[in-house]
Amino acid sequence: MKHFGKTHFFLLLFICIQIKAQDTLHLSLSETVQLAQQNSPEAIAARHTFRAAYWNWRSYRATLLPGITLSSDPLLNRSISSVTLPDGKDSYVRRDQLSIDMGITINQNILFTGGSLFIQSALERLDLLSENTISYKTSPVIIGYKQDLFGYNKLKWDKKIEPVRYTEAKKSLVETVELVAARVTYYFFQLATAQTNFEIASYNFANADTLYQFAQGRYNIGTITENEMLQLELNLLTEQTNLMNARIEVEDYNQVLRSYLGINDATFLKLTISDGIPSIVVPETQALSLAYMHNPEPETIKRKRIESESDLALAKSQRGFKAELYMQFGLTQKDQTLKQAYHDPLDQQLVSLGIRIPVLDWGVGKGKIKVALSNRDKVYTELEQQQIDFELNVLKIVRQFNIQAGKVILAKKTDDTAQRRCEVAHRLYLLGKSIILDLNASVAEKDRARRAYITALYNYWNLYYAIRSLTGYDFEKDRELTENFEQLIL
């Protein structure tokens, strides 16, 4: 029997030494959240997603600004080609020429019409190598305009959609950062529960070993039955198994949390659970108002509505009468010398109007409009339901949060009471005034109460970060949540 007790003592000592042998990092919940918001894969991905949205926004803004293009297409042609002579016959002639050109164009998209205005200046040089002659063609200035009449004005719809999309991206980043906090809170309390289970198992194992050693003496003098002695031995073996399982659980959840925090070494995380919680009551009307102000969901709903209208406008533009207008006015001249090619330029005009009228399309255009109209109505119905669900979710989370603080207080009182009852039951059993069943029941109640308290704390902090993600607001410090967007785009 003595060897049996020593074996269990050395088992507990070995497990404790194995834990302390690792480098230990002590973390509170707030410290864990800060690490996750900086280093977790989700947080890093969210920042990259925002950067992509920012540069898409910049690209859209650039389409509204003048663009300058420098172009050149040099051509060397030394070949034999077929040409048509004035009498209508074809003949093969040798071409031996070098053409060099360069042009600069300033282009400006017109938002309200969807057309494009451009100003261009160009110079061309033609070398006939076989005749050793050079000629120039100049276009000092050309002003032109092109417009798709009665068509789809993409610039106009982009002006409605893109600002909403960018605002949505900024709010999504703030929301995601808070969702990361909620996710790491889950991992934190997974490990916290595992560590609590290990502490419970260690405490119960030590007590079971003590009771077993104590009962041996009582059994030898006949004050307890063999059945009770066997029950104590069974309790000891059960707690030994619980201790080993708890150790494995701690290692597993340590690895999960380390991975999420971006800690690549074998550091052992020791979590500190604070009993204090913020004293916050969130008004439902304020939470709903802040959610509409800061959450990306309303922006998503707004964007999808506009996009459905845009799709309908596109379908309508593809049916019926279509026309394309192209106008170009400018100056041009040619000469054997570059200087004279710019002297006394001649004016040039080019106006083109392309018309397309579908005579018979068997209802294809009408069908596309009907599909787009049906899709728009479907989107509107889905978005109305999405908006209702959003409001109900905000109110549900707020109500649960406002109640959860009271649940934490009750769970704490239950934990303290169960702990004291177990201590009393342990003393009574040692004094012989209680039976082993009462002691086992008190131990089970103590363990359940402790785990219930940890669960109550997790539910509180999970709801706390859920409200922050929904409303984009820190009710504890009474301030709006935001990110350093300028720093992110550097």
VEXDREN-2710 file (C-alpha; in Angstrom, 1 decimal):
% VEXDREN-2710
k/r/px/py/pz
1/MET/0.0/0.0/0.0
2/LYS/2.9/2.4/0.8
3/HIS/4.4/1.8/-2.6
4/PHE/1.0/2.4/-4.2
5/GLY/0.8/5.9/-2.5
6/LYS/4.4/6.8/-3.5
7/THR/3.7/5.9/-7.1
8/HIS/0.9/8.4/-7.3
9/PHE/2.9/11.1/-5.5
10/PHE/5.8/10.8/-8.0
11/LEU/3.3/10.8/-10.9
12/LEU/1.9/14.2/-9.8
13/LEU/5.4/15.5/-9.1
14/PHE/6.6/14.4/-12.6
15/ILE/3.6/16.1/-14.3
16/CYS/4.2/19.4/-12.4
17/ILE/7.9/19.4/-13.2
18/GLN/7.2/18.7/-16.9
19/ILE/5.0/21.8/-17.1
20/LYS/7.4/24.1/-15.3
21/ALA/10.3/22.9/-17.5
22/GLN/8.8/24.7/-20.5
23/ASP/9.1/28.4/-21.1
24/THR/5.9/29.9/-19.7
25/LEU/4.1/33.0/-21.0
26/HIS/1.5/34.4/-18.7
27/LEU/-1.5/36.0/-20.5
28/SER/-4.6/37.7/-19.4
29/LEU/-7.7/37.8/-21.7
30/SER/-7.0/41.4/-22.8
31/GLU/-3.3/40.6/-23.6
32/THR/-4.4/37.6/-25.6
33/VAL/-6.9/39.7/-27.6
34/GLN/-4.2/42.3/-28.4
35/LEU/-1.9/39.6/-29.6
36/ALA/-4.6/38.0/-31.8
37/GLN/-5.6/41.3/-33.3
38/GLN/-2.0/41.8/-34.4
39/ASN/-0.8/38.4/-35.3
40/SER/-3.7/36.0/-36.0
41/PRO/-4.2/34.8/-39.6
42/GLU/-7.7/36.4/-39.7
43/ALA/-6.5/39.8/-38.6
44/ILE/-3.6/39.8/-41.1
45/ALA/-6.0/38.7/-43.9
46/ALA/-8.5/41.4/-42.9
47/ARG/-5.8/44.1/-43.3
48/HIS/-4.8/42.7/-46.7
49/THR/-8.5/42.7/-47.8
50/PHE/-8.8/46.3/-46.7
51/ARG/-5.7/47.3/-48.7
52/ALA/-7.1/45.7/-51.8
53/ALA/-10.4/47.6/-51.3
54/TYR/-8.5/50.8/-50.8
55/TRP/-6.5/50.4/-54.1
56/ASN/-9.8/49.5/-55.9
57/TRP/-11.2/52.7/-54.6
58/ARG/-8.1/54.6/-55.7
59/SER/-8.4/53.0/-59.2
60/TYR/-12.1/54.2/-59.4
61/ARG/-11.1/57.7/-58.4
62/ALA/-8.4/57.7/-61.0
63/THR/-11.0/57.1/-63.8
64/LEU/-12.5/60.5/-63.0
65/LEU/-9.2/62.3/-63.4
66/PRO/-7.4/63.2/-66.7
67/GLY/-5.1/60.5/-68.1
68/ILE/-2.0/61.2/-70.2
69/THR/-0.8/58.6/-72.6
70/LEU/2.4/58.6/-74.7
71/SER/2.2/56.2/-77.7
72/SER/4.5/55.2/-80.5
73/ASP/4.3/52.4/-83.1
74/PRO/7.5/52.3/-85.2
75/LEU/7.2/50.1/-88.3
76/LEU/9.9/48.8/-90.7
77/ASN/8.4/47.3/-93.9
78/ARG/10.7/45.6/-96.4
79/SER/8.5/43.3/-98.4
80/ILE/6.8/42.6/-101.7
81/SER/3.0/43.2/-101.6
82/SER/0.1/43.3/-104.0
83/VAL/-1.3/46.7/-104.9
84/THR/-4.2/47.7/-107.2
85/LEU/-3.1/50.0/-110.1
86/PRO/-5.3/52.9/-111.5
87/ASP/-6.5/50.7/-114.3
88/GLY/-7.9/48.1/-111.9
89/LYS/-5.1/45.5/-112.4
90/ASP/-3.1/44.1/-109.5
91/SER/0.7/44.2/-109.4
92/TYR/3.4/43.2/-107.0
93/VAL/5.6/46.0/-105.8
94/ARG/8.5/46.1/-103.4
95/ARG/8.1/48.2/-100.2
96/ASP/11.1/49.5/-98.5
97/GLN/10.1/52.0/-95.9
98/LEU/10.4/53.0/-92.2
99/SER/7.6/54.7/-90.4
100/ILE/8.1/56.3/-87.0
101/ASP/5.3/58.1/-85.1
102/MET/4.7/59.5/-81.6
103/GLY/1.6/60.9/-80.0
104/ILE/0.6/62.3/-76.7
105/THR/-3.1/62.1/-75.6
106/ILE/-4.9/63.7/-72.7
107/ASN/-8.2/61.9/-72.0
108/GLN/-10.9/62.9/-69.6
109/ASN/-14.0/60.8/-68.8
110/ILE/-17.2/62.8/-68.5
111/LEU/-19.2/61.6/-65.5
112/PHE/-22.7/62.8/-66.4
113/THR/-22.7/61.6/-70.0
114/GLY/-20.4/58.6/-69.8
115/GLY/-18.5/59.8/-72.8
116/SER/-14.8/60.6/-73.2
117/LEU/-13.1/63.9/-74.2
118/PHE/-9.6/63.8/-75.5
119/ILE/-6.9/66.2/-76.8
120/GLN/-4.1/64.8/-78.9
121/SER/-0.9/65.9/-80.6
122/ALA/0.9/63.6/-83.0
123/LEU/3.9/63.5/-85.3
124/GLU/4.7/60.9/-88.0
125/ARG/7.9/60.5/-90.2
126/LEU/8.0/58.3/-93.3
127/ASP/11.4/57.2/-94.8
128/LEU/11.2/55.6/-98.2
129/LEU/14.5/53.8/-98.1
130/SER/14.7/52.8/-101.7
131/GLU/14.2/56.4/-102.8
132/ASN/16.1/58.0/-99.9
133/THR/13.3/60.5/-99.2
134/ILE/11.8/61.7/-96.0
135/SER/8.4/63.2/-95.3
136/TYR/6.6/64.4/-92.2
137/LYS/2.9/64.5/-91.2
138/THR/2.0/66.6/-88.2
139/SER/-1.2/67.0/-86.1
140/PRO/-0.4/69.8/-83.7
141/VAL/-3.7/69.6/-81.9
142/ILE/-6.8/67.3/-82.2
143/ILE/-9.8/67.6/-80.0
144/GLY/-12.2/64.7/-80.0
145/TYR/-15.2/63.3/-78.2
146/LYS/-16.8/59.9/-78.2
147/GLN/-20.1/58.9/-76.7
148/ASP/-22.3/55.9/-76.5
149/LEU/-25.8/57.4/-76.9
150/PHE/-28.7/55.9/-75.0
151/GLY/-26.3/53.3/-73.5
152/TYR/-25.3/52.2/-70.1
153/ASN/-23.4/54.9/-68.1
154/LYS/-20.9/52.9/-66.1
155/LEU/-19.3/56.0/-64.6
156/LYS/-22.6/57.1/-63.2
157/TRP/-23.3/53.8/-61.5
158/ASP/-19.8/53.4/-60.3
159/LYS/-20.2/56.8/-58.6
160/LYS/-23.1/55.4/-56.6
161/ILE/-21.6/52.0/-55.9
162/GLU/-17.8/52.6/-55.2
163/PRO/-18.1/55.0/-52.3
164/VAL/-20.5/52.6/-50.6
165/ARG/-18.1/49.7/-51.3
166/TYR/-15.1/51.6/-49.8
167/THR/-17.1/52.6/-46.7
168/GLU/-18.2/49.0/-46.3
169/ALA/-14.6/47.9/-46.5
170/LYS/-13.5/50.2/-43.7
171/LYS/-16.4/49.1/-41.4
172/SER/-15.7/45.5/-42.3
173/LEU/-12.1/45.8/-41.1
174/VAL/-13.2/47.2/-37.7
175/GLU/-15.9/44.4/-37.4
176/THR/-13.4/41.7/-38.3
177/VAL/-10.9/42.9/-35.7
178/GLU/-13.6/42.5/-33.1
179/LEU/-14.6/39.2/-34.4
180/VAL/-11.0/38.1/-34.0
181/ALA/-11.3/39.1/-30.4
182/ALA/-14.5/37.0/-30.1
183/ARG/-12.7/34.0/-31.8
184/VAL/-9.6/34.2/-29.6
185/THR/-11.9/34.5/-26.5
186/TYR/-13.2/31.1/-27.5
187/TYR/-9.7/29.6/-27.7
188/PHE/-8.7/31.4/-24.5
189/PHE/-11.5/29.9/-22.5
190/GLN/-11.0/26.5/-24.1
191/LEU/-7.5/26.5/-22.7
192/ALA/-8.7/28.2/-19.5
193/THR/-11.2/25.4/-19.0
194/ALA/-8.5/22.8/-19.7
195/GLN/-6.2/24.4/-17.2
196/THR/-9.1/24.6/-14.7
197/ASN/-9.8/20.9/-15.3
198/PHE/-6.1/20.2/-14.7
199/GLU/-6.1/22.1/-11.4
200/ILE/-9.3/20.3/-10.4
201/ALA/-7.8/17.0/-11.3
202/SER/-4.5/17.8/-9.4
203/TYR/-6.5/18.9/-6.3
204/ASN/-8.8/15.9/-6.4
205/PHE/-5.9/13.5/-7.0
206/ALA/-4.0/14.8/-4.0
207/ASN/-7.1/14.7/-1.8
208/ALA/-8.0/11.2/-3.1
209/ASP/-4.4/10.0/-2.3
210/THR/-4.6/11.6/1.2
211/LEU/-7.9/10.0/1.9
212/TYR/-6.7/6.7/0.7
213/GLN/-3.6/6.8/2.9
214/PHE/-5.8/7.9/5.8
215/ALA/-8.3/5.2/5.2
216/GLN/-5.7/2.5/5.3
217/GLY/-5.1/3.0/9.0
218/ARG/-8.9/3.1/9.7
219/TYR/-9.3/-0.1/7.6
220/ASN/-6.5/-1.9/9.5
221/ILE/-8.3/-1.2/12.8
222/GLY/-11.7/-2.1/11.4
223/THR/-13.4/1.3/11.6
224/ILE/-14.3/1.3/7.8
225/THR/-15.6/-1.6/5.7
226/GLU/-13.7/-3.2/2.8
227/ASN/-16.4/-1.8/0.4
228/GLU/-15.6/1.7/1.5
229/MET/-11.8/1.1/1.2
230/LEU/-12.3/-0.2/-2.3
231/GLN/-14.4/2.9/-3.2
232/LEU/-11.6/5.1/-2.0
233/GLU/-9.1/3.1/-4.1
234/LEU/-11.4/3.4/-7.1
235/ASN/-11.7/7.2/-6.5
236/LEU/-7.9/7.4/-6.5
237/LEU/-7.5/5.5/-9.8
238/THR/-10.3/7.6/-11.4
239/GLU/-8.6/10.9/-10.4
240/GLN/-5.3/9.5/-11.7
241/THR/-6.9/9.0/-15.1
242/ASN/-8.5/12.4/-14.9
243/LEU/-5.2/14.0/-14.2
244/MET/-3.5/12.4/-17.2
245/ASN/-6.4/13.3/-19.5
246/ALA/-6.4/16.8/-18.2
247/ARG/-2.7/17.1/-18.9
248/ILE/-3.2/16.0/-22.5
249/GLU/-6.1/18.4/-22.9
250/VAL/-4.0/21.3/-21.7
251/GLU/-1.2/20.5/-24.2
252/ASP/-3.7/20.3/-27.1
253/TYR/-5.5/23.6/-26.4
254/ASN/-2.1/25.3/-25.7
255/GLN/-1.1/24.3/-29.2
256/VAL/-4.3/25.6/-30.7
257/LEU/-4.0/29.0/-29.0
258/ARG/-0.3/29.3/-29.8
259/SER/-1.0/28.7/-33.4
260/TYR/-3.8/31.3/-33.6
261/LEU/-1.6/33.9/-31.8
262/GLY/1.3/33.2/-34.2
263/ILE/3.6/31.8/-31.5
264/ASN/5.7/29.2/-33.3
265/ASP/7.9/28.0/-30.4
266/ALA/6.9/25.5/-27.7
267/THR/6.1/28.2/-25.1
268/PHE/3.6/27.1/-22.4
269/LEU/0.8/29.5/-22.1
270/LYS/-0.5/30.1/-18.5
271/LEU/-3.7/32.0/-18.6
272/THR/-4.9/34.4/-15.9
273/ILE/-8.6/34.6/-15.4
274/SER/-9.9/37.8/-13.9
275/ASP/-13.0/37.7/-11.8
276/GLY/-13.8/41.3/-12.5
277/ILE/-16.1/42.2/-15.4
278/PRO/-17.0/45.7/-16.7
279/SER/-20.2/47.1/-15.2
280/ILE/-22.0/47.9/-18.5
281/VAL/-25.7/48.1/-19.4
282/VAL/-26.2/48.6/-23.1
283/PRO/-29.4/50.4/-24.1
284/GLU/-31.1/48.6/-27.0
285/THR/-32.1/51.7/-28.9
286/GLN/-28.5/53.1/-28.7
287/ALA/-27.0/49.7/-29.8
288/LEU/-29.3/49.6/-32.8
289/SER/-28.6/53.1/-33.8
290/LEU/-24.8/52.6/-33.5
291/ALA/-25.1/49.3/-35.5
292/TYR/-26.7/51.2/-38.4
293/MET/-24.0/53.8/-38.1
294/HIS/-20.8/51.6/-37.8
295/ASN/-21.6/48.1/-38.9
296/PRO/-20.9/47.1/-42.5
297/GLU/-24.1/45.2/-42.9
298/PRO/-26.3/48.3/-43.7
299/GLU/-23.6/49.3/-46.3
300/THR/-23.7/45.9/-47.8
301/ILE/-27.5/46.0/-48.1
302/LYS/-27.3/49.5/-49.7
303/ARG/-24.6/48.4/-52.2
304/LYS/-26.6/45.3/-53.2
305/ARG/-29.7/47.4/-53.9
306/ILE/-27.8/49.8/-56.1
307/GLU/-26.0/46.9/-57.9
308/SER/-29.4/45.3/-58.7
309/GLU/-30.6/48.6/-60.1
310/SER/-27.4/48.9/-62.1
311/ASP/-27.9/45.4/-63.6
312/LEU/-31.4/46.4/-64.6
313/ALA/-30.2/49.6/-66.3
314/LEU/-27.6/47.5/-68.2
315/ALA/-30.2/45.1/-69.5
316/LYS/-32.4/48.0/-70.6
317/SER/-29.5/49.6/-72.5
318/GLN/-28.8/46.5/-74.4
319/ARG/-32.3/46.5/-76.0
320/GLY/-33.6/48.8/-78.7
321/PHE/-32.1/51.7/-80.5
322/LYS/-28.3/52.2/-80.1
323/ALA/-26.0/54.9/-81.4
324/GLU/-22.4/55.7/-81.1
325/LEU/-21.1/59.2/-81.7
326/TYR/-17.5/60.1/-82.6
327/MET/-16.3/63.6/-83.3
328/GLN/-12.8/64.8/-84.0
329/PHE/-11.6/68.3/-85.0
330/GLY/-8.0/69.6/-85.3
331/LEU/-5.1/70.7/-87.5
332/THR/-2.8/68.8/-89.7
333/GLN/0.0/69.4/-92.3
334/LYS/2.6/67.5/-94.3
335/ASP/6.0/68.4/-95.8
336/GLN/9.4/67.1/-96.6
337/THR/10.9/69.0/-93.7
338/LEU/9.9/69.0/-90.1
339/LYS/9.7/72.8/-89.8
340/GLN/7.5/73.2/-92.8
341/ALA/5.3/70.4/-91.6
342/TYR/4.2/72.7/-88.7
343/HIS/3.7/75.8/-91.0
344/ASP/0.3/76.9/-92.0
345/PRO/-1.6/73.7/-90.9
346/LEU/-4.9/72.7/-92.5
347/ASP/-8.0/72.0/-90.5
348/GLN/-9.5/68.5/-90.3
349/GLN/-12.9/67.2/-89.2
350/LEU/-14.2/63.8/-88.6
351/VAL/-17.7/63.0/-87.4
352/SER/-19.1/59.5/-87.2
353/LEU/-22.5/58.3/-86.0
354/GLY/-23.1/54.6/-85.8
355/ILE/-26.7/53.4/-85.5
356/ARG/-28.0/49.9/-84.7
357/ILE/-31.7/49.1/-84.6
358/PRO/-32.7/45.5/-83.9
359/VAL/-35.5/44.6/-86.2
360/LEU/-36.2/41.1/-84.9
361/ASP/-34.6/39.6/-81.9
362/TRP/-37.4/37.1/-81.0
363/GLY/-37.8/38.7/-77.5
364/VAL/-34.1/38.2/-76.4
365/GLY/-33.8/41.9/-75.2
366/LYS/-37.2/41.8/-73.5
367/GLY/-36.3/38.6/-71.8
368/LYS/-33.1/40.0/-70.4
369/ILE/-35.0/43.0/-69.0
370/LYS/-37.5/40.7/-67.4
371/VAL/-34.8/38.6/-65.8
372/ALA/-33.0/41.6/-64.5
373/LEU/-36.2/43.0/-63.1
374/SER/-37.1/39.7/-61.4
375/ASN/-33.5/39.5/-59.9
376/ARG/-33.8/43.1/-58.6
377/ASP/-37.2/42.3/-56.9
378/LYS/-35.7/39.1/-55.5
379/VAL/-32.7/41.0/-54.1
380/TYR/-35.0/43.6/-52.6
381/THR/-37.0/40.9/-50.8
382/GLU/-33.9/39.2/-49.5
383/LEU/-32.3/42.4/-48.4
384/GLU/-35.5/43.4/-46.5
385/GLN/-35.4/40.1/-44.6
386/GLN/-31.6/40.5/-44.1
387/GLN/-32.2/43.9/-42.6
388/ILE/-34.9/42.6/-40.2
389/ASP/-32.6/39.7/-39.2
390/PHE/-29.8/42.2/-38.6
391/GLU/-31.9/44.3/-36.2
392/LEU/-33.2/41.2/-34.4
393/ASN/-29.7/39.8/-34.0
394/VAL/-28.5/43.1/-32.5
395/LEU/-31.4/43.3/-30.0
396/LYS/-30.9/39.6/-29.1
397/ILE/-27.2/39.9/-28.4
398/VAL/-27.8/43.1/-26.3
399/ARG/-30.5/41.5/-24.2
400/GLN/-28.3/38.4/-23.6
401/PHE/-25.4/40.6/-22.6
402/ASN/-27.3/42.7/-20.2
403/ILE/-28.4/39.5/-18.4
404/GLN/-25.1/37.7/-18.5
405/ALA/-23.4/39.9/-15.9
406/GLY/-25.9/38.7/-13.3
407/LYS/-25.3/35.1/-14.4
408/VAL/-21.6/35.6/-13.8
409/ILE/-22.2/36.9/-10.3
410/LEU/-24.5/34.0/-9.4
411/ALA/-22.0/31.5/-10.9
412/LYS/-19.3/33.0/-8.8
413/LYS/-21.3/32.7/-5.6
414/THR/-22.2/29.1/-6.5
415/ASP/-18.6/28.3/-7.0
416/ASP/-17.5/29.8/-3.7
417/THR/-20.4/28.0/-1.9
418/ALA/-19.6/24.6/-3.5
419/GLN/-15.9/25.0/-2.6
420/ARG/-16.7/25.7/1.1
421/ARG/-19.2/22.8/1.1
422/CYS/-16.6/20.4/-0.3
423/GLU/-14.1/21.5/2.4
424/VAL/-16.7/20.9/5.1
425/ALA/-17.6/17.5/3.7
426/HIS/-13.9/16.6/3.6
427/ARG/-13.4/17.5/7.3
428/LEU/-16.6/15.6/8.3
429/TYR/-15.4/12.5/6.5
430/LEU/-12.1/12.7/8.2
431/LEU/-13.9/13.0/11.6
432/GLY/-16.0/10.0/10.7
433/LYS/-19.2/12.0/10.7
434/SER/-20.0/11.5/7.0
435/ILE/-20.0/8.7/4.4
436/ILE/-18.0/8.5/1.2
437/LEU/-21.0/9.1/-1.0
438/ASP/-21.6/12.5/0.6
439/LEU/-18.0/13.4/0.0
440/ASN/-18.1/12.3/-3.6
441/ALA/-21.2/14.3/-4.2
442/SER/-19.6/17.4/-2.7
443/VAL/-16.5/17.0/-4.9
444/ALA/-18.7/16.6/-8.0
445/GLU/-20.7/19.7/-7.2
446/LYS/-17.5/21.7/-6.6
447/ASP/-16.1/20.7/-9.9
448/ARG/-19.4/21.4/-11.8
449/ALA/-19.7/24.8/-10.1
450/ARG/-16.1/25.8/-11.0
451/ARG/-16.6/24.8/-14.7
452/ALA/-20.0/26.6/-14.8
453/TYR/-18.3/29.7/-13.5
454/ILE/-15.7/29.6/-16.3
455/THR/-18.4/29.0/-18.8
456/ALA/-20.4/32.0/-17.5
457/LEU/-17.2/34.2/-17.9
458/TYR/-16.7/32.9/-21.4
459/ASN/-20.3/33.7/-22.4
460/TYR/-20.0/37.2/-20.9
461/TRP/-16.8/38.1/-22.9
462/ASN/-18.1/36.4/-26.0
463/LEU/-21.2/38.6/-25.9
464/TYR/-19.1/41.6/-25.0
465/TYR/-17.0/41.3/-28.2
466/ALA/-20.0/40.4/-30.2
467/ILE/-21.7/43.7/-29.3
468/ARG/-18.5/45.6/-30.1
469/SER/-18.3/43.9/-33.5
470/LEU/-22.0/44.7/-34.2
471/THR/-22.0/48.3/-33.1
472/GLY/-18.4/49.3/-33.8
473/TYR/-18.5/51.0/-30.3
474/ASP/-16.6/50.5/-27.0
475/PHE/-19.3/50.9/-24.3
476/GLU/-16.8/50.5/-21.5
477/LYS/-14.7/53.6/-22.7
478/ASP/-17.6/55.3/-24.4
479/ARG/-15.9/55.7/-27.8
480/GLU/-16.1/54.7/-31.4
481/LEU/-13.9/51.8/-32.5
482/THR/-11.7/52.6/-35.4
483/GLU/-8.4/51.6/-37.1
484/ASN/-5.4/53.5/-38.3
485/PHE/-6.4/53.3/-42.0
486/GLU/-3.6/55.7/-43.1
487/GLN/-1.0/53.5/-41.6
488/LEU/-2.5/50.4/-43.2
489/ILE/-2.2/51.7/-46.7
490/LEU/1.5/52.7/-46.5
END
